[in-house]
Amino acid sequence: MEISKFTKYIDRTFWVLYFFLLAVAIIELFSASSMLVFKEGNSILGPIGRQILFLLAGCLLAFVCQFVRSKYLTKMGYIILGFALLCLYSLLIPGNPYAVTINGATRWIRLAGIVFQPAEVGKLGLIIVVADLLTKAKTDAEKRKAFYQTLLLTAVTCLPIMKGNLSTALLLAGIVLLMWFLARVPWKYILVTIAAALVMVVAAYFVVEYAYVRTGKKAVFFKRAPMQVKRVDDFFAERKQPATTEFRITDDNRQRSLSKVAVMRGGWFGVGPGQSQERDYLPLAYEDYIFAIIVEESGIFGACALIFLYLAILFRACFASTKFRGDERAMLTVMGLALMITCQAFVSMAVSVGLGPVTGQPLPLISHGGTSAIVTSLYFGIMMAVSREQEQMRDKQKTVIIESNQDVPVVNLDE
């Protein structure tokens, strides 16, 4: 009886979707990690076993997290965001002994022997804090104040992320924008923010293009900015290139080109699990371009199934949120986390099949990476915790209504 009470309100749908993603992640680890095994010089169980441990740790955290009350999760969100901001801004300090550079990008921090990405932690904390601030506002004056607070927090969080990973900063800002829409922030604030952001992005693009990319000069602060602008230039240049033009694979276009080859080889039904040929040649096949390997091995049908799986997460969040009547914080938290998972997945998949410039966005829970696996698992744990708490509250309310109705005396109108 006690066990049934313990598990009664668990959101089984979220768990099913989560386990499906875990299954895909483990299968693709064995398919796409050959280059990683070769680079590390270990047996196949080295990097794969380490990633499986991260997935198991994330699964355990998700299980524990689902039983934590939402008010404690909200408080933890402020702590998580504060910690992430300290780490992010410490990466801007030259000569920081805790900073770790991988593949030319300084996005990692090493603390107590643990290497992690502060940006991934910051995304989680910001979504929770933004949801809390927006739901505290009731009057127009309070909503205006909450808008400026969340705008400032988003800018403060995205600025250091932008230095090492522009796509992550833009994605996070987009999620906050969607949360404003869900929280019914006045349209004039949203439209003015979008217009100002577009002006700044376009202006920054042309400044970097003409001051650094075309002159060959190196940027001082945003050192990766010329490379990011060049990726956009290359993407549009390839779109304009005639199909009859001779195409050569170079160091600059190797990732994009080989990912397209992998997608083309996949066809409708794929070449079969573990039969990928491009995994041995495609750089970062186990991270940013793992979706290309998935398409190569499972074909268009497998790709559509994975797309449906990520969409199912968003649909489940939408369905669950319709039941969060009177609790806007619960709705915004669940929707913000689900939107982050789904939008990041779509960006990663679009880049892998050549529908967007190179961004470096991993496929949530499937791409290789310990921080991403654990943080994405926490997304699921928090969504399940909120859903479980709301279901339990609804059950209690029904019980109270039934008991109160039983206390009402029955009046015989015939007497």
Residue pairs with C-beta under 8 A, 6 or more apart in sequence:
9 388
9 389
9 391
9 392
9 395
10 66
10 384
10 388
11 66
11 320
11 383
11 384
11 387
11 388
11 391
13 316
14 313
14 316
14 380
14 383
14 384
14 387
15 384
17 309
17 312
17 313
17 316
18 59
18 62
18 365
18 377
18 380
20 309
21 309
21 364
21 365
21 366
22 55
22 59
22 365
24 294
24 306
24 309
24 366
25 51
25 55
25 365
25 366
25 373
26 52
26 55
27 273
28 290
28 293
28 294
28 366
29 48
29 51
29 52
29 286
29 368
30 44
30 48
30 274
31 273
31 274
31 276
31 279
31 293
31 297
32 276
32 279
32 285
32 286
32 290
32 293
32 368
33 44
33 47
33 48
33 51
33 286
33 368
34 279
34 280
34 285
35 279
35 280
35 282
35 283
35 285
35 286
36 47
36 286
36 368
37 43
37 44
37 46
37 47
37 48
40 46
40 47
47 368
50 370
51 368
51 369
51 370
51 373
54 369
54 370
54 373
54 374
55 365
55 373
55 377
57 374
57 377
58 365
58 373
58 374
58 376
58 377
58 378
59 377
61 374
61 377
61 378
61 381
62 377
62 378
62 380
62 381
62 384
63 381
64 381
65 73
65 378
65 381
65 382
65 384
65 385
66 381
66 384
66 385
66 388
67 385
67 388
68 385
69 385
69 389
70 329
70 330
70 333
70 385
70 386
70 389
73 128
73 333
73 382
73 385
73 386
74 128
74 131
74 132
74 329
74 333
76 128
77 124
77 125
77 127
77 128
77 129
77 132
78 125
78 128
78 129
78 132
79 125
80 121
80 124
80 125
80 128
81 122
81 125
81 126
81 128
81 129
81 153
81 157
82 125
83 121
83 125
84 118
84 119
84 121
84 122
84 125
84 157
85 122
85 156
85 157
85 160
87 109
87 118
87 121
88 118
88 119
88 122
88 157
88 160
88 161
89 160
90 96
90 98
90 99
90 109
91 99
91 106
91 107
91 109
91 118
91 160
91 163
91 164
92 160
92 163
93 99
98 109
98 110
98 111
99 106
99 108
99 109
99 110
100 106
100 108
100 109
100 110
100 115
101 108
102 108
103 284
104 224
105 164
105 165
105 224
105 360
106 164
107 117
107 118
107 119
107 164
107 165
108 115
108 116
108 117
109 115
109 116
109 117
109 118
115 370
116 370
116 371
117 369
117 371
117 372
119 161
119 164
119 165
119 168
120 371
120 372
120 375
121 371
121 375
122 157
122 161
122 172
123 168
123 172
123 175
123 340
123 375
124 337
124 375
124 378
124 379
126 153
126 154
126 157
126 172
126 176
127 175
127 176
127 179
127 333
127 336
127 337
127 340
128 333
128 336
128 382
129 153
130 150
130 153
130 154
130 176
130 179
130 332
130 336
131 179
131 329
131 332
131 333
131 336
132 329
133 146
133 149
133 150
133 153
134 146
134 150
134 179
134 180
134 183
134 185
134 328
134 332
135 183
135 328
135 329
135 332
136 142
136 146
137 143
137 145
137 146
140 186
143 185
143 186
144 186
144 189
146 185
147 180
147 185
147 186
147 189
150 176
150 179
150 180
151 193
154 172
154 173
154 176
157 172
158 169
158 170
158 172
158 173
159 169
161 168
161 169
161 172
162 169
162 222
163 221
163 222
163 223
163 224
164 224
165 360
166 224
166 225
166 228
167 347
167 359
167 360
167 361
168 360
168 361
171 340
171 343
171 344
171 347
171 361
172 340
173 197
174 343
175 336
175 339
175 340
175 343
177 190
177 193
177 194
178 335
178 336
178 339
179 332
179 335
179 336
179 339
180 189
180 190
181 190
182 331
182 332
182 335
183 328
183 332
204 225
205 229
205 232
208 219
208 222
208 225
208 226
208 228
208 229
209 229
209 233
211 217
212 218
212 219
212 225
212 226
212 229
213 226
213 229
213 230
213 233
218 226
219 225
219 226
231 357
231 358
232 357
234 252
234 253
234 256
234 357
235 256
235 356
235 357
235 358
238 253
238 256
241 247
247 257
249 257
249 258
254 282
254 283
255 282
255 283
255 284
255 288
255 289
255 358
256 354
256 358
258 278
258 281
258 282
258 283
258 292
259 278
259 282
259 289
259 292
259 352
259 353
259 354
260 292
260 353
260 354
261 278
262 276
262 277
262 278
262 279
262 282
262 289
262 292
262 293
262 295
262 296
263 292
263 295
263 296
263 352
263 353
263 354
265 271
265 277
265 278
265 296
266 295
266 296
266 297
266 298
266 299
266 300
266 302
266 303
267 299
267 300
268 299
268 300
268 301
269 298
269 299
269 300
269 301
270 295
270 296
270 297
270 298
270 299
270 301
270 302
271 277
271 296
271 297
272 297
273 297
273 298
274 297
275 297
276 285
276 293
276 296
276 297
277 296
278 285
278 292
278 293
278 296
279 285
279 286
279 293
282 289
282 292
282 293
283 289
285 292
285 293
286 367
286 368
287 362
287 367
287 368
287 369
288 348
288 351
288 352
288 358
288 359
288 360
288 361
288 362
288 367
289 351
289 352
290 352
290 362
290 363
290 366
290 367
290 368
291 303
291 306
291 348
291 349
291 352
291 353
291 363
292 352
292 353
294 302
294 303
294 306
294 366
295 302
295 303
295 352
295 353
298 305
303 349
306 349
307 349
310 341
310 342
310 345
310 346
310 364
311 342
313 338
313 341
313 342
314 338
314 339
314 341
314 342
316 338
317 334
317 335
317 337
317 338
317 339
317 383
318 335
318 338
320 334
320 383
320 387
320 390
321 330
321 331
321 334
321 335
323 390
323 391
323 394
324 330
324 331
324 334
324 386
324 390
327 390
330 386
330 389
330 390
333 382
333 383
333 386
334 382
334 383
334 386
334 387
337 379
337 382
337 383
338 379
338 383
340 379
341 364
341 376
341 379
344 361
344 362
344 364
345 363
345 364
347 356
347 359
347 361
348 359
348 361
348 362
348 363
348 364
348 367
349 363
350 356
351 357
351 358
351 359
351 361
362 368
362 369
362 372
364 372
364 376
365 372
365 373
365 376
365 377
